[in-house]
Structures are given as structure tokens and as C-alpha cells.
């Protein structure tokens, strides 16, 4: 502080503040040197600026997450590999500890990809039962969030396994294309803080893009199967034509 002003930014219960400290120096009466006689402190409330900076960081993180999903919509790689990579990206960008993707197959929600779960927990949630009321809500196109684990929301074996790995708050959003729900996207973290409405809205947007990604890959896989079947049919046709030609030669 003897060399000039010093700035310090710190949080408090009432927000963020910046303190600028400046020394007051006077001429010494016994020598030619200046001595410190006091300090001037200027305190400025910068809570609004900090909120805006945090808001920008959150928005940037959300946009990067949505871009990462959209960027892979036209990828031709294996769908399971892409889903695993997408969960990894979402974990890093949104600071999520656990996640899973269940898809509807013959009326049952079956686990297709997960990240963060222990070997003991994954079998418990592998086949998501449809009897819980919240599952029906999500399959109807609504999101669902919970701050704690309750027996009315999950089977007891799932709750026990979740407690062992430290799950507290969790959220489930529909994987929806238009009005059709094709699956459920679940996320959870170890913090007891509940998911905010903004986080749920973002997860819902991500879920919609994931649904498009899954649908695109399913269509792509079907097209590959059709193309392979068509090639087999063409080969069989050429072989039949060759046999007919040989038979005609033999007949002549």
C-alpha cells in the first residue's frame, strides 16, 4: 500500500463489493522522508456487475452445450457412441454428476446410455418402471424435478443404490419430437440444491435436440439396412439372370 492504491473484490452476505485503499502520506518532521499517516478506503457495490458476469458465463455455457448437441445431429457415427459423448459434454458444461438416457421400446423405457453411475446403481435403473406417477408425467411431455429421494418416486432398490453414490437432487425431461415422446433424459447431482426452472428449461431444450439426434440415427440405420438389402437383391437378381442365360444356352 505504500506504493499506491490497492483494489480488492470480495463477496459478502449482501453481495459483492470492491474496496479501493489509498495511503495518506505526510512529510516527516524529523527527516525528508514521507510517512504513512492514514488510509482512505472507497467501498463500491459491484453486485450487479458480478451478476451480469455470472449470467454471461451461464449463457455462454448453455449456448456451447446446445451447439455441441446440434453439431452432432448430422454425424454418421454409431448412435450409442454419440450419446455417450453427448453426456460427457453435458456433464462438463453444466456441471452435472449423473445422467442417463432411456428410450421407449415396446412400451418400456430401456437404458441406452449413462454416465457417472456406479456398477451397483446402473442395473437398478436399467429398466425404468412406468408405474411411478412422475414417469407418466414425463411421457406426457412434462418435465419433473425432485430435491430428494422418495419412495413414491423411485423403487426402493433404486433409492438405496442412489444414496450409496450420493445422489440428492434429480430431474427428468422428455425426449420429444414435436408432440411425440420417444424417451426420458435424467440428470442428477450430489448437491442438495434443487434444479432451477432455468436449468430445467435448458435440459428440456437439450432433450428435444437429443430426440432429433436419436431419430436421425434410427432413420440412418434403417436406410443402411434397406441399402444393404437392396444390394443383396441386386446380386441375387444378377445371379438368377446368369442362371437363366446358361439355361437358355443349354436349351439351344
N, C-alpha and C positions, 0 to 999 in steps of 0.2 A: 504493500500500500504506500510505502514511502516514495515509490517511483511514479505514482499516478493513480488513476481511477481503476476500480475493480468491479466487474459485474458478476452477480451470482443469481441464478434462477433456481427456484425450489418450489415444491408442492406443499400445500397446507390443507387443512380441513375445508377452507373456504375457497380454494382454487390455487392457481399458480401465480407467483409473484417474482419480479426481478428487482434485486436490490443493487443499486449502484453506490459504492462507497468511495468517498474522496477525502484525502487527508487535508487538514488545515495546518499549514506550516508558518512559523513566525521566525523572525531573526533573533538569534540568541543574543542576550545582553552581555555575555562574557566572551563570546567568540564571533567569528564571521560566519559560522555555520547556521543553517536553518534547523529548527527542531519542531517536532510534531506537538501541536497543542490541542488537537481535537480532530473529530471526524464528522463529515456530513454524509448522511445516508438518505438516498432517494429511493422510495419503495413504489413500484408500479405494478398494478394488477394486469397480468397478461393471460388471464384465464381464457378469454375469448380467443386470443390468438392460438393458444395451445389447443383449444377445442377444434378450431379450424384446421390446424396442422394434423391433428389426430383424425379428423373427418376426412381429410385428403388422403392420409395413409390408408385408411379403411377403404375408401372409394377406389384407390389405385389397386389395392389387394383384391377387391371384388372384381374389378374390370379384368385384371390379369387372370383370375380364376375362370371367368366367363370366356375370355379369349382362349385359354388353354383348352376348354371343352370344345368351343366352336372350331378350333384349329384342327381337331381330330375327327370332325364329322365326316370328312371325305377320305379318311385313312382306310387303306385296304388290308391292314394287318388283322390278326386274329382278334375277335371281339373280347375274349377273356383277358388277353394281354393288354388291350387298350383300357378296359375297365380298371384293371389293377393299377395301371399307370395314372389314370384319372384320379383314383382315390388317393394315390401318393401325392399328386399335385394339390388336391383339395386339402389334404392334411397340412401340407407345408404353408399354403397361402392363408387358410382360415384358422390355423392352429387348432385342429380337431385331433382327438386322441384315438377314436374308434369310428369305423364306418362299415357299412355293408350295403349290398345291392341284391334285392330279391326280385325275381321275375315270376309272373303268373304263368303256370303251365298246368293245363287241365284243371283249373280252379284252385290250385295250390300255389302258395308263394314259396319258391325254392331259391336257396342261396346260390348266387352266381359269382360274387366277388366280395372280399372283405379285407380289412387292414386294421392292425392293432390288436386283434383278439388273440387270446391265448389258446393253445391246443385244447384246453378243457372247455373253453367257452364256445368255440366255433360249432362243435356238434350240437350244443344246446339250442343254438339259434339257426341251425342249418335248414330246418324245415319250420318256417314261421306259421304257427297255427292261426286260423282265421276266426277263432271263437271270441277273442278279445274285442270289446266294443271299439277301441281305437283303430283296430285293423280295418273294420268295416268303414270307419270314417275316412281313412286314408284311401281305401279302394273306391270310395265315393268321390274322391278328388280333393279332400281336405287335408291340411297339414295337422300334425299333432305333436305337442311338446310336453315333456314332464320334467320336473325338477328332482324327483327322487324315484326310487324303485318301489312299485306297489304290486301286490298280488293280483289285483283286479286288472292290471295292465299287461303283465307278463306271467308265464308259467313259473312256478316256484323254483324249478331246476335252473331256469334261465336267470332268475333273480340271484340265486346262490352263486352261480358262476360269475355273474356280473359284479357282485360285491367282492369276489376274490381278486378281480383285476382292477377294482377301484372305480367302476362306472358310477356316476351320480346323475347328472342331467343328461337327457337324451331327447332326440327329436326325430320324427319320421315324416317324410313328404312323399307325395305320389310321383311316380314316373308316368307322365301324362303326355299323350299326343292328341291335341285337340281336346275332346271330351272323353277319350278312351284312356283308361289307366292300364298300363302294362306291367307295373311293378311298384316296389317301395324302396326308397332310398333312406337309410337310417344313419344317423350320426350321434356320437356321444362324447363326453369328455369327463375328466376326473374332477373338475371343479364343480362345486355345488351351485354355482351361479346358473340360473336358468337361461335358455336361449332367448334372445330378444326378438321382437317382431321383425326387425330389420334383418337379422340373421336368418329367420325362418323364411322371409320373402326371398332372400338371396338363394337359400338352399332349394326353394321351390323352383326358382329360375334355372338353377343348375340341374335339378331333377328333370325339367322339361327338355333341356338340351341333351341330357343323358338318354332320355327316352328316344329322341330323334336319332342319336348315335346308335343305340341298340337296334332300332327299327331299320336303319340304313344297312347295318351289318347283317341283319337277318335276311333282308332282301338281297344283299350282295351274295350271301351264302346260297340262297335259293337260285339265284341267277347262275352261279358257278355250277351247282348241281344240274340245272337244266342244260347248261352248255356242255357239261361232261356227258350227260345222257344223249344229247343231240349228236355229239361226236361218235358215241358208241353206235347210235342208229345209222349214221352215215357209213361207218366201217362195215356194219352188218349188211347194209344195202349194197355196198361195193362188192362184198364177198358173194352175196346172192346173185348179183348181176354176172359176176365172173363164172359162177357155177352154171348159170343159165346159158352163158356163152359156150362153155365147154360142152354142155348137154346138147346144144344145137349143132355144134361141130360133130359130135359123136352121132347124132341123128342123121346128119347129111351123109 
